[in-house]
Amino acid sequence: MTMPQPVLYGGVEAGGTKFVCAVSDSSGQILDEITFPTTTPAQTLARAISFFEGVAGLQAVGVGSFGPVDLRPGSPTWGFITTTPKPGWQHTDVAGILGRALGLPVAFDTDVNAAALGEKRWGAAQDVDDFIYLTIGTGIGGGGVINGGLMHGLLHPEMGHIRLPHDRESDPFPGVCPYHGDCLEGMASGPAIAARWGVSADQLPPDHPAWDLEAHYLALGLTNFILTLSPQRIIVGGGVMSQRQLFSKIRADVKRLLANYVQHPAILHHLDDYIVSPGLGKQAGVMGALALAMALDCE
C-alpha cells in the first residue's frame, strides 16, 4: 500500500546578515531547518534552492525578505529586492529565481510583514486583528496587520524611517541612516547604538545610559504608531530587544508621552500586555515565511 505524500511548506527568512530556510508540515511544525550567511545573491539563493530541492510534497515557498522590495501585483519587478543599501543585492529577483528553480509558487513579502503573519497565526497576536510588529536590530522595520490582513498600500510599511523629534543640543548625534540621518532607524538601530557609544549593543551593561536614550527614541516611535494606526497590540522583537530592561523603560515613556490622551484600558492599565515581545521569539521570521506559503496554497 502506497503511503500518501506529506503536504509540506518551505519558508525563507531572507535577512541582510543571514538566511534561515525551513520545511514544515501544515501545522507549522518545523521538520528541517538551515541557517547560513547572506553573501552574494547567486551564492545565497543557490544554497536556499539546494536546501529545498528534492523535498517530496513541497507545495509552496514563502519568503520574508529584507528590503525595500517590490510587492505590487503585476509589476515587472514583483518579488525583487530593489534599492537596498546592501552591496550587490540591488534589483535582485529573489522570488523569480526561487520559483523557477524549484518549479513552485512563491509568496513574497517583507521580513517584518512575514513575522507579523507568523505572530498572528501562532504567536503573540492570535487574539487580535489589528497590530504591528517591529524589529529593532541591524535595521528597524515594521509590519502591520489590519482586519487580519497584511498592510501593503503604495509599497509596504517603512516604519523604521519615520522622523522623530531630535533635540540636537542635548543629543548632537547625527544618526546613521544613509537616507535620512536621524530617523528612527538612524537613531535607535543596532548600528546607531554602536556608532554613538563606540561598542556594539551586546557589550553595553544593563545600567548603561544608552538604554534610557534608546527607550526614549523607541517610545517616540511607538507613540506615533499608536496615534496614527491605533493598533490593538505592539510586538517588538529583534536583537536590540534582548536587553529586557528596555520593555519597562519603553512602556513608561510611552505612557508619559501619551499623557492620558488615549483613554483605553490597554494603554491606561495594561501596557505590559500591550507592548510585548514576540511569542515566537527568534523564530518569528521563518515561521512567518512558512505562514506566507500556507496562505498562498489556500488561495
C-alpha positions in Angstrom: 0.0 0.0 0.0 1.4 3.4 -1.0 1.5 5.9 1.8 0.1 9.4 0.9 2.7 12.0 0.2 3.0 14.5 3.0 1.9 18.1 2.5 4.9 20.3 3.2 5.8 24.0 3.0 9.0 26.0 2.7 9.9 29.2 4.4 12.8 31.6 3.8 13.7 34.3 6.2 15.9 36.4 3.9 17.9 38.7 6.2 20.7 41.1 5.3 23.1 39.1 7.6 21.8 35.6 7.3 19.2 33.4 5.6 17.1 30.9 7.5 15.3 28.2 5.5 12.8 25.7 6.9 10.4 23.0 5.9 7.3 22.4 7.9 4.1 20.4 7.8 0.7 22.1 7.6 0.5 22.6 11.4 3.7 24.7 11.3 5.9 22.0 12.9 9.4 22.5 11.5 10.9 19.3 10.2 14.1 20.6 8.8 16.0 24.0 9.1 19.3 25.5 8.0 20.9 28.9 8.6 23.7 30.4 6.5 25.3 33.8 5.9 24.0 36.2 3.4 26.8 36.6 0.8 26.2 37.3 -2.9 22.8 36.8 -4.4 24.0 33.9 -6.6 25.7 32.0 -3.7 22.9 32.7 -1.2 20.0 31.8 -3.4 21.8 28.7 -4.6 22.1 27.5 -1.1 18.4 28.1 -0.5 17.5 26.2 -3.7 19.7 23.3 -2.7 18.0 23.0 0.7 14.6 22.8 -0.9 15.4 20.6 -3.9 14.2 17.1 -3.6 11.8 17.7 -0.7 8.8 15.5 -1.5 5.4 17.0 -1.0 6.6 20.7 -1.0 3.6 22.8 -2.1 4.8 26.3 -2.0 7.6 28.5 -0.6 7.2 31.7 1.3 9.9 34.4 1.5 10.1 37.2 4.1 12.8 39.5 2.8 14.9 42.5 3.8 14.2 45.4 1.6 13.0 47.6 0.1 11.1 45.1 -2.0 8.5 45.3 -4.8 5.2 43.9 -3.7 3.0 45.4 -6.4 0.9 42.8 -8.1 1.5 42.8 -11.9 4.7 44.8 -11.6 7.6 43.5 -13.8 9.8 43.6 -10.7 7.4 42.0 -8.3 9.4 39.8 -5.9 12.6 41.8 -6.3 14.7 43.4 -3.6 15.0 46.9 -5.1 17.1 49.9 -3.8 18.6 48.2 -0.8 21.8 49.7 0.6 23.2 46.1 1.0 26.0 45.8 -1.6 25.3 43.5 -4.5 21.7 42.9 -3.7 20.1 45.9 -5.5 17.4 44.8 -8.0 17.7 41.1 -7.2 14.8 38.9 -8.4 14.5 36.7 -5.3 11.0 35.3 -5.8 11.6 34.6 -9.5 14.9 32.8 -9.1 13.5 30.6 -6.4 10.2 29.9 -8.2 11.8 29.0 -11.5 14.5 26.8 -9.9 12.0 24.9 -7.7 9.0 24.9 -10.0 6.8 26.0 -7.2 4.6 29.0 -6.4 6.4 31.6 -4.2 4.8 34.0 -1.8 6.9 37.1 -1.1 6.7 39.9 1.4 8.8 42.0 3.7 10.6 40.2 6.6 8.6 42.2 9.2 5.2 41.6 7.5 6.0 37.9 7.4 7.0 37.9 11.1 3.7 39.7 11.8 1.8 37.0 10.0 3.6 34.3 12.0 2.7 36.1 15.2 -0.9 36.3 14.1 -1.1 32.6 13.3 1.0 31.1 16.2 2.4 33.8 18.4 1.5 36.9 20.5 -1.2 38.3 18.2 -3.6 35.3 17.9 -6.4 37.2 19.7 -6.2 40.5 17.8 -6.8 41.6 14.3 -5.1 44.9 14.2 -1.5 45.1 15.4 2.1 46.0 14.4 5.3 44.0 14.6 8.6 45.9 15.0 12.1 44.5 14.8 14.9 46.5 16.3 18.3 45.2 15.2 20.7 45.8 12.3 17.8 48.0 11.0 14.4 48.9 12.2 11.4 47.6 10.3 7.7 47.4 10.9 4.9 45.1 9.6 1.3 45.8 10.0 -1.9 43.7 10.1 -5.3 45.4 9.6 -8.5 43.4 9.9 -6.4 40.3 9.8 -4.7 41.1 6.6 -1.1 42.3 5.9 -0.6 46.0 5.3 0.8 47.0 1.9 -0.6 50.1 0.3 1.6 52.0 -2.0 4.6 49.7 -1.4 4.9 48.4 2.1 5.3 50.0 5.6 8.7 51.6 6.3 8.2 52.3 10.0 11.8 52.4 10.7 12.2 55.6 8.7 9.7 57.9 10.5 11.1 61.2 11.6 11.4 61.9 15.3 11.8 65.0 17.5 15.6 65.4 17.8 17.0 67.9 20.3 20.5 68.4 18.9 21.6 70.5 21.8 21.1 67.6 24.3 21.8 64.9 21.7 24.2 66.0 18.9 24.4 62.5 17.5 23.5 62.9 13.7 22.2 59.4 13.2 23.4 56.7 10.8 20.7 56.3 8.2 22.3 56.9 4.8 19.0 58.4 3.5 17.6 60.4 6.5 20.3 60.6 9.1 18.2 60.9 12.3 15.1 58.9 11.5 14.1 56.2 14.0 16.4 53.6 12.4 19.2 56.2 12.2 18.9 56.9 16.0 17.9 53.6 17.5 19.1 50.6 15.4 22.0 48.4 16.5 24.5 50.3 14.2 23.3 53.6 15.7 24.0 52.3 19.2 27.5 51.1 18.1 28.3 54.4 16.4 27.1 56.5 19.3 28.8 54.6 22.1 31.8 53.0 20.3 30.8 49.4 21.2 28.1 47.1 20.0 24.8 46.9 21.9 25.6 43.5 23.3 28.7 44.9 25.0 26.8 47.6 27.0 25.8 46.7 30.5 22.1 46.9 31.5 22.7 50.0 33.6 24.4 51.9 30.8 22.8 55.3 30.0 22.5 54.1 26.4 19.3 52.2 27.3 17.4 55.2 28.7 18.1 57.1 25.4 17.3 54.0 23.3 14.0 53.6 25.1 13.2 57.2 24.6 13.6 57.1 20.9 11.7 53.8 20.6 8.9 55.2 22.7 8.6 58.2 20.5 8.2 55.9 17.5 5.7 53.7 19.2 3.7 56.7 20.3 3.4 57.9 16.7 2.2 54.4 15.7 -0.3 54.3 18.4 -1.7 57.7 17.5 -1.8 57.0 13.7 -2.7 53.3 13.4 -4.4 52.6 16.8 -3.1 49.0 16.9 -4.6 46.6 19.4 -1.1 45.4 20.3 2.5 46.2 19.5 5.0 43.4 19.3 8.7 44.4 19.5 11.5 42.0 18.6 15.0 42.0 17.2 18.4 41.7 18.7 18.5 45.0 20.5 15.4 44.0 22.4 17.3 41.1 24.1 18.1 43.9 26.6 14.9 43.0 28.5 15.0 46.1 30.7 14.1 48.1 27.6 10.5 47.0 27.7 9.7 48.6 31.1 11.5 51.8 30.1 9.6 52.0 26.8 6.3 51.4 28.4 6.9 54.1 31.0 7.9 56.6 28.4 5.0 55.8 26.0 2.6 56.4 28.9 4.3 59.7 29.7 4.3 60.8 26.1 0.6 59.9 25.5 -0.3 61.9 28.7 -3.6 60.1 29.2 -4.9 61.2 25.8 -5.7 57.7 24.6 -8.4 56.6 27.0 -8.3 52.8 26.7 -7.6 50.3 29.4 -4.9 48.7 27.3 -3.0 52.0 27.4 -4.0 53.2 30.9 -3.7 50.0 32.9 -2.3 47.1 30.8 0.8 48.2 29.0 2.6 45.0 30.0 0.1 43.2 27.7 0.1 45.8 25.0 3.8 46.3 24.2 5.1 42.8 24.2 7.9 40.6 22.9 7.3 38.1 20.1 5.5 34.9 21.1 7.6 33.0 18.6 10.9 34.6 19.8 13.7 34.4 17.2 11.5 32.0 15.1 9.0 34.7 14.2 10.6 35.5 10.8 10.9 32.0 9.4 7.6 30.9 10.9 6.0 33.9 9.2 7.6 32.8 5.9 6.0 29.4 6.3 2.7 31.1 7.0 3.0 33.0 3.8 3.5 29.8 1.9 0.5 28.2 3.6 -1.7 31.2 2.8 -0.6 31.1 -0.9 -1.6 27.4 -1.1 -5.1 28.2 0.3 -5.8 30.8 -2.4 
